Amino acid sequence: MAQRKRRSAKTTQSMPVLNPDAAGIDVGATEVFAAVPQDRSEQPVRSFATFTPDLEALADWFEECHIKTVAMESTGVYWIPLFQILESRGIEVCLVNARHVKNVPGRKTDVADCQWLQYLHAVGLLRGSFRPPQAICAVRSILRHRDMLVRYAGSHVQHVQKALNQMNLHLHHVISDITGKTGLAILDAILAGERDPAKLAELRDHRIKAEASVIEKALIGDWRDEHLFTLRQALATWRHYQKQIDECDLEIVQLLASFDPPDDPSASGSRSDQRVASQAVAEPKSLSDHLQRVLGVDLTEIPGLDTGVIQAVFAEIGRDLSAFPTAKHFASWLGLCPDNRISGGKVLSVKTRTVKSRAATILRLAARSLHHSKTALGDYYRRMRARLGAPKAITAAAHKLARILYHLITQRQPYTESVFAKSEQKYQQRRLARLKKEAATLGFTLVQRHAVS
């Protein structure tokens, strides 16, 4: 009996508390449930509405209970107001992934969830998600809103094409961009009342590859009032979205102008550092100039990265990568490296983790554009594509881009193609050794042929 009591006492021992001043919050759309340690309040679990005065009351209750850190799930966008209020009060907020805090099946309630979060956070089992500073989040919000406007504008371009199809006008089949100079000029003339195909074809820009006779033939159709009405509304809505997109671009430039140049990571006065400093001091004139000033390095020199890609990456991760000790940690956070799963000494899987990261998606798209690049990165992508296939090659190239970005942003050194010269030379040596070995097994000897001058 004594042994049985001794065993039960062992099993009921709790884990050591590492964060005694920890609380947990279960966030909802109209109500939040918060839990504090049992000895901090007579009612350790309370519910609050999501109105701003109620969230302020929740923060006051945390201060009365001497809470210093709070854990909550990233549920939609409902956590953002509470996160900002707690952060302004000086309370550390640990924003965790919902998949990492799953409770026991069959016992899921709002009260149990907040208590479970409080316990996991108190014993130090939770890891907070990466969130850039508020200034970066402001740029990210505007940029994500801009992406939404671009998608909406694209849907109205499809509405314009639908109206043209219903009138049997094939303008969008003979010119590549119906929202270009020629397309808009012809559409405006149609909506102004012009029906003569010859006069409409005269609005063709000289850069259009389609001949005027082909455009004239494509503009013979059935002019119905109901389709012209939908065409007019679709085009007006598209132009409205374009105006809003321009306003977003202006707002992003103004936000970037408020950033100070980054501090110099090294005290040495090398030529490369002096060149970067001189570029940062120069008065920015465009979006690329602003990004170069804010980041301290010109990332457009990296193959596959243009101003739009760099802007999106900056809005997602910012310029302070101190949360990632090395480039390996950064690539792992993006989900661009193998996730080795080993059990019983056997490798079960090396697939990359399923990560919903906008930055990783952007880098994958950039890696895909390296297919025709005449650079070392382009050679690397094509080599991986031939050996592993397109999907794995995109991931491998995106992983290499992520490591390059990490190095350039943290060290603020300009990109140079000569860095890849050694790796390319080693690859050529390995390739030559492999060819010599295969030739030797077949009884042949390779002889290098020198080029005749």
Secondary structure, 3 states (H helix, E strand, C coil): CHHHHHHHHHHCCCCCCCCCCEEEEECCCCEEEEECCCCCCCCCEEEEECCHHHHHHHHHHHHHCCCCEEEEECCCCCHHHHHHHHHHCCCEEEEECHHHHCCCCCCCCHHHHHHHHHHHHHCCCCCCCCCCCHHHHHHHHHHHHHHHHHHHHHHHHHHHHHHHHHCCCCHHHHCCCCCCHHHHHHHHHHHCCCCCHHHHHCCCCCCCCCCHHHHHHHCCCCCCHHHHHHHHHHHHHHHHHHHHHHHHHHHHHHHHHCCCCCCCCCCCCCHHHHHHHHHHHCCCCCHHHHHHHHHCCCHHHCCCCCHHHHHHHHHHHCCCCCCCCCHHHHHHHHCCCECCEEECCEEEECCECCCCCHHHHHHHHHHHHHHHCCCHHHHHHHHHHHHHCHHHHHHHHHHHHHHHHHHHHHHCCCCCHHHHHHHHHHHHHHHHHHHHHHHHHCCCCCCCCCCCC
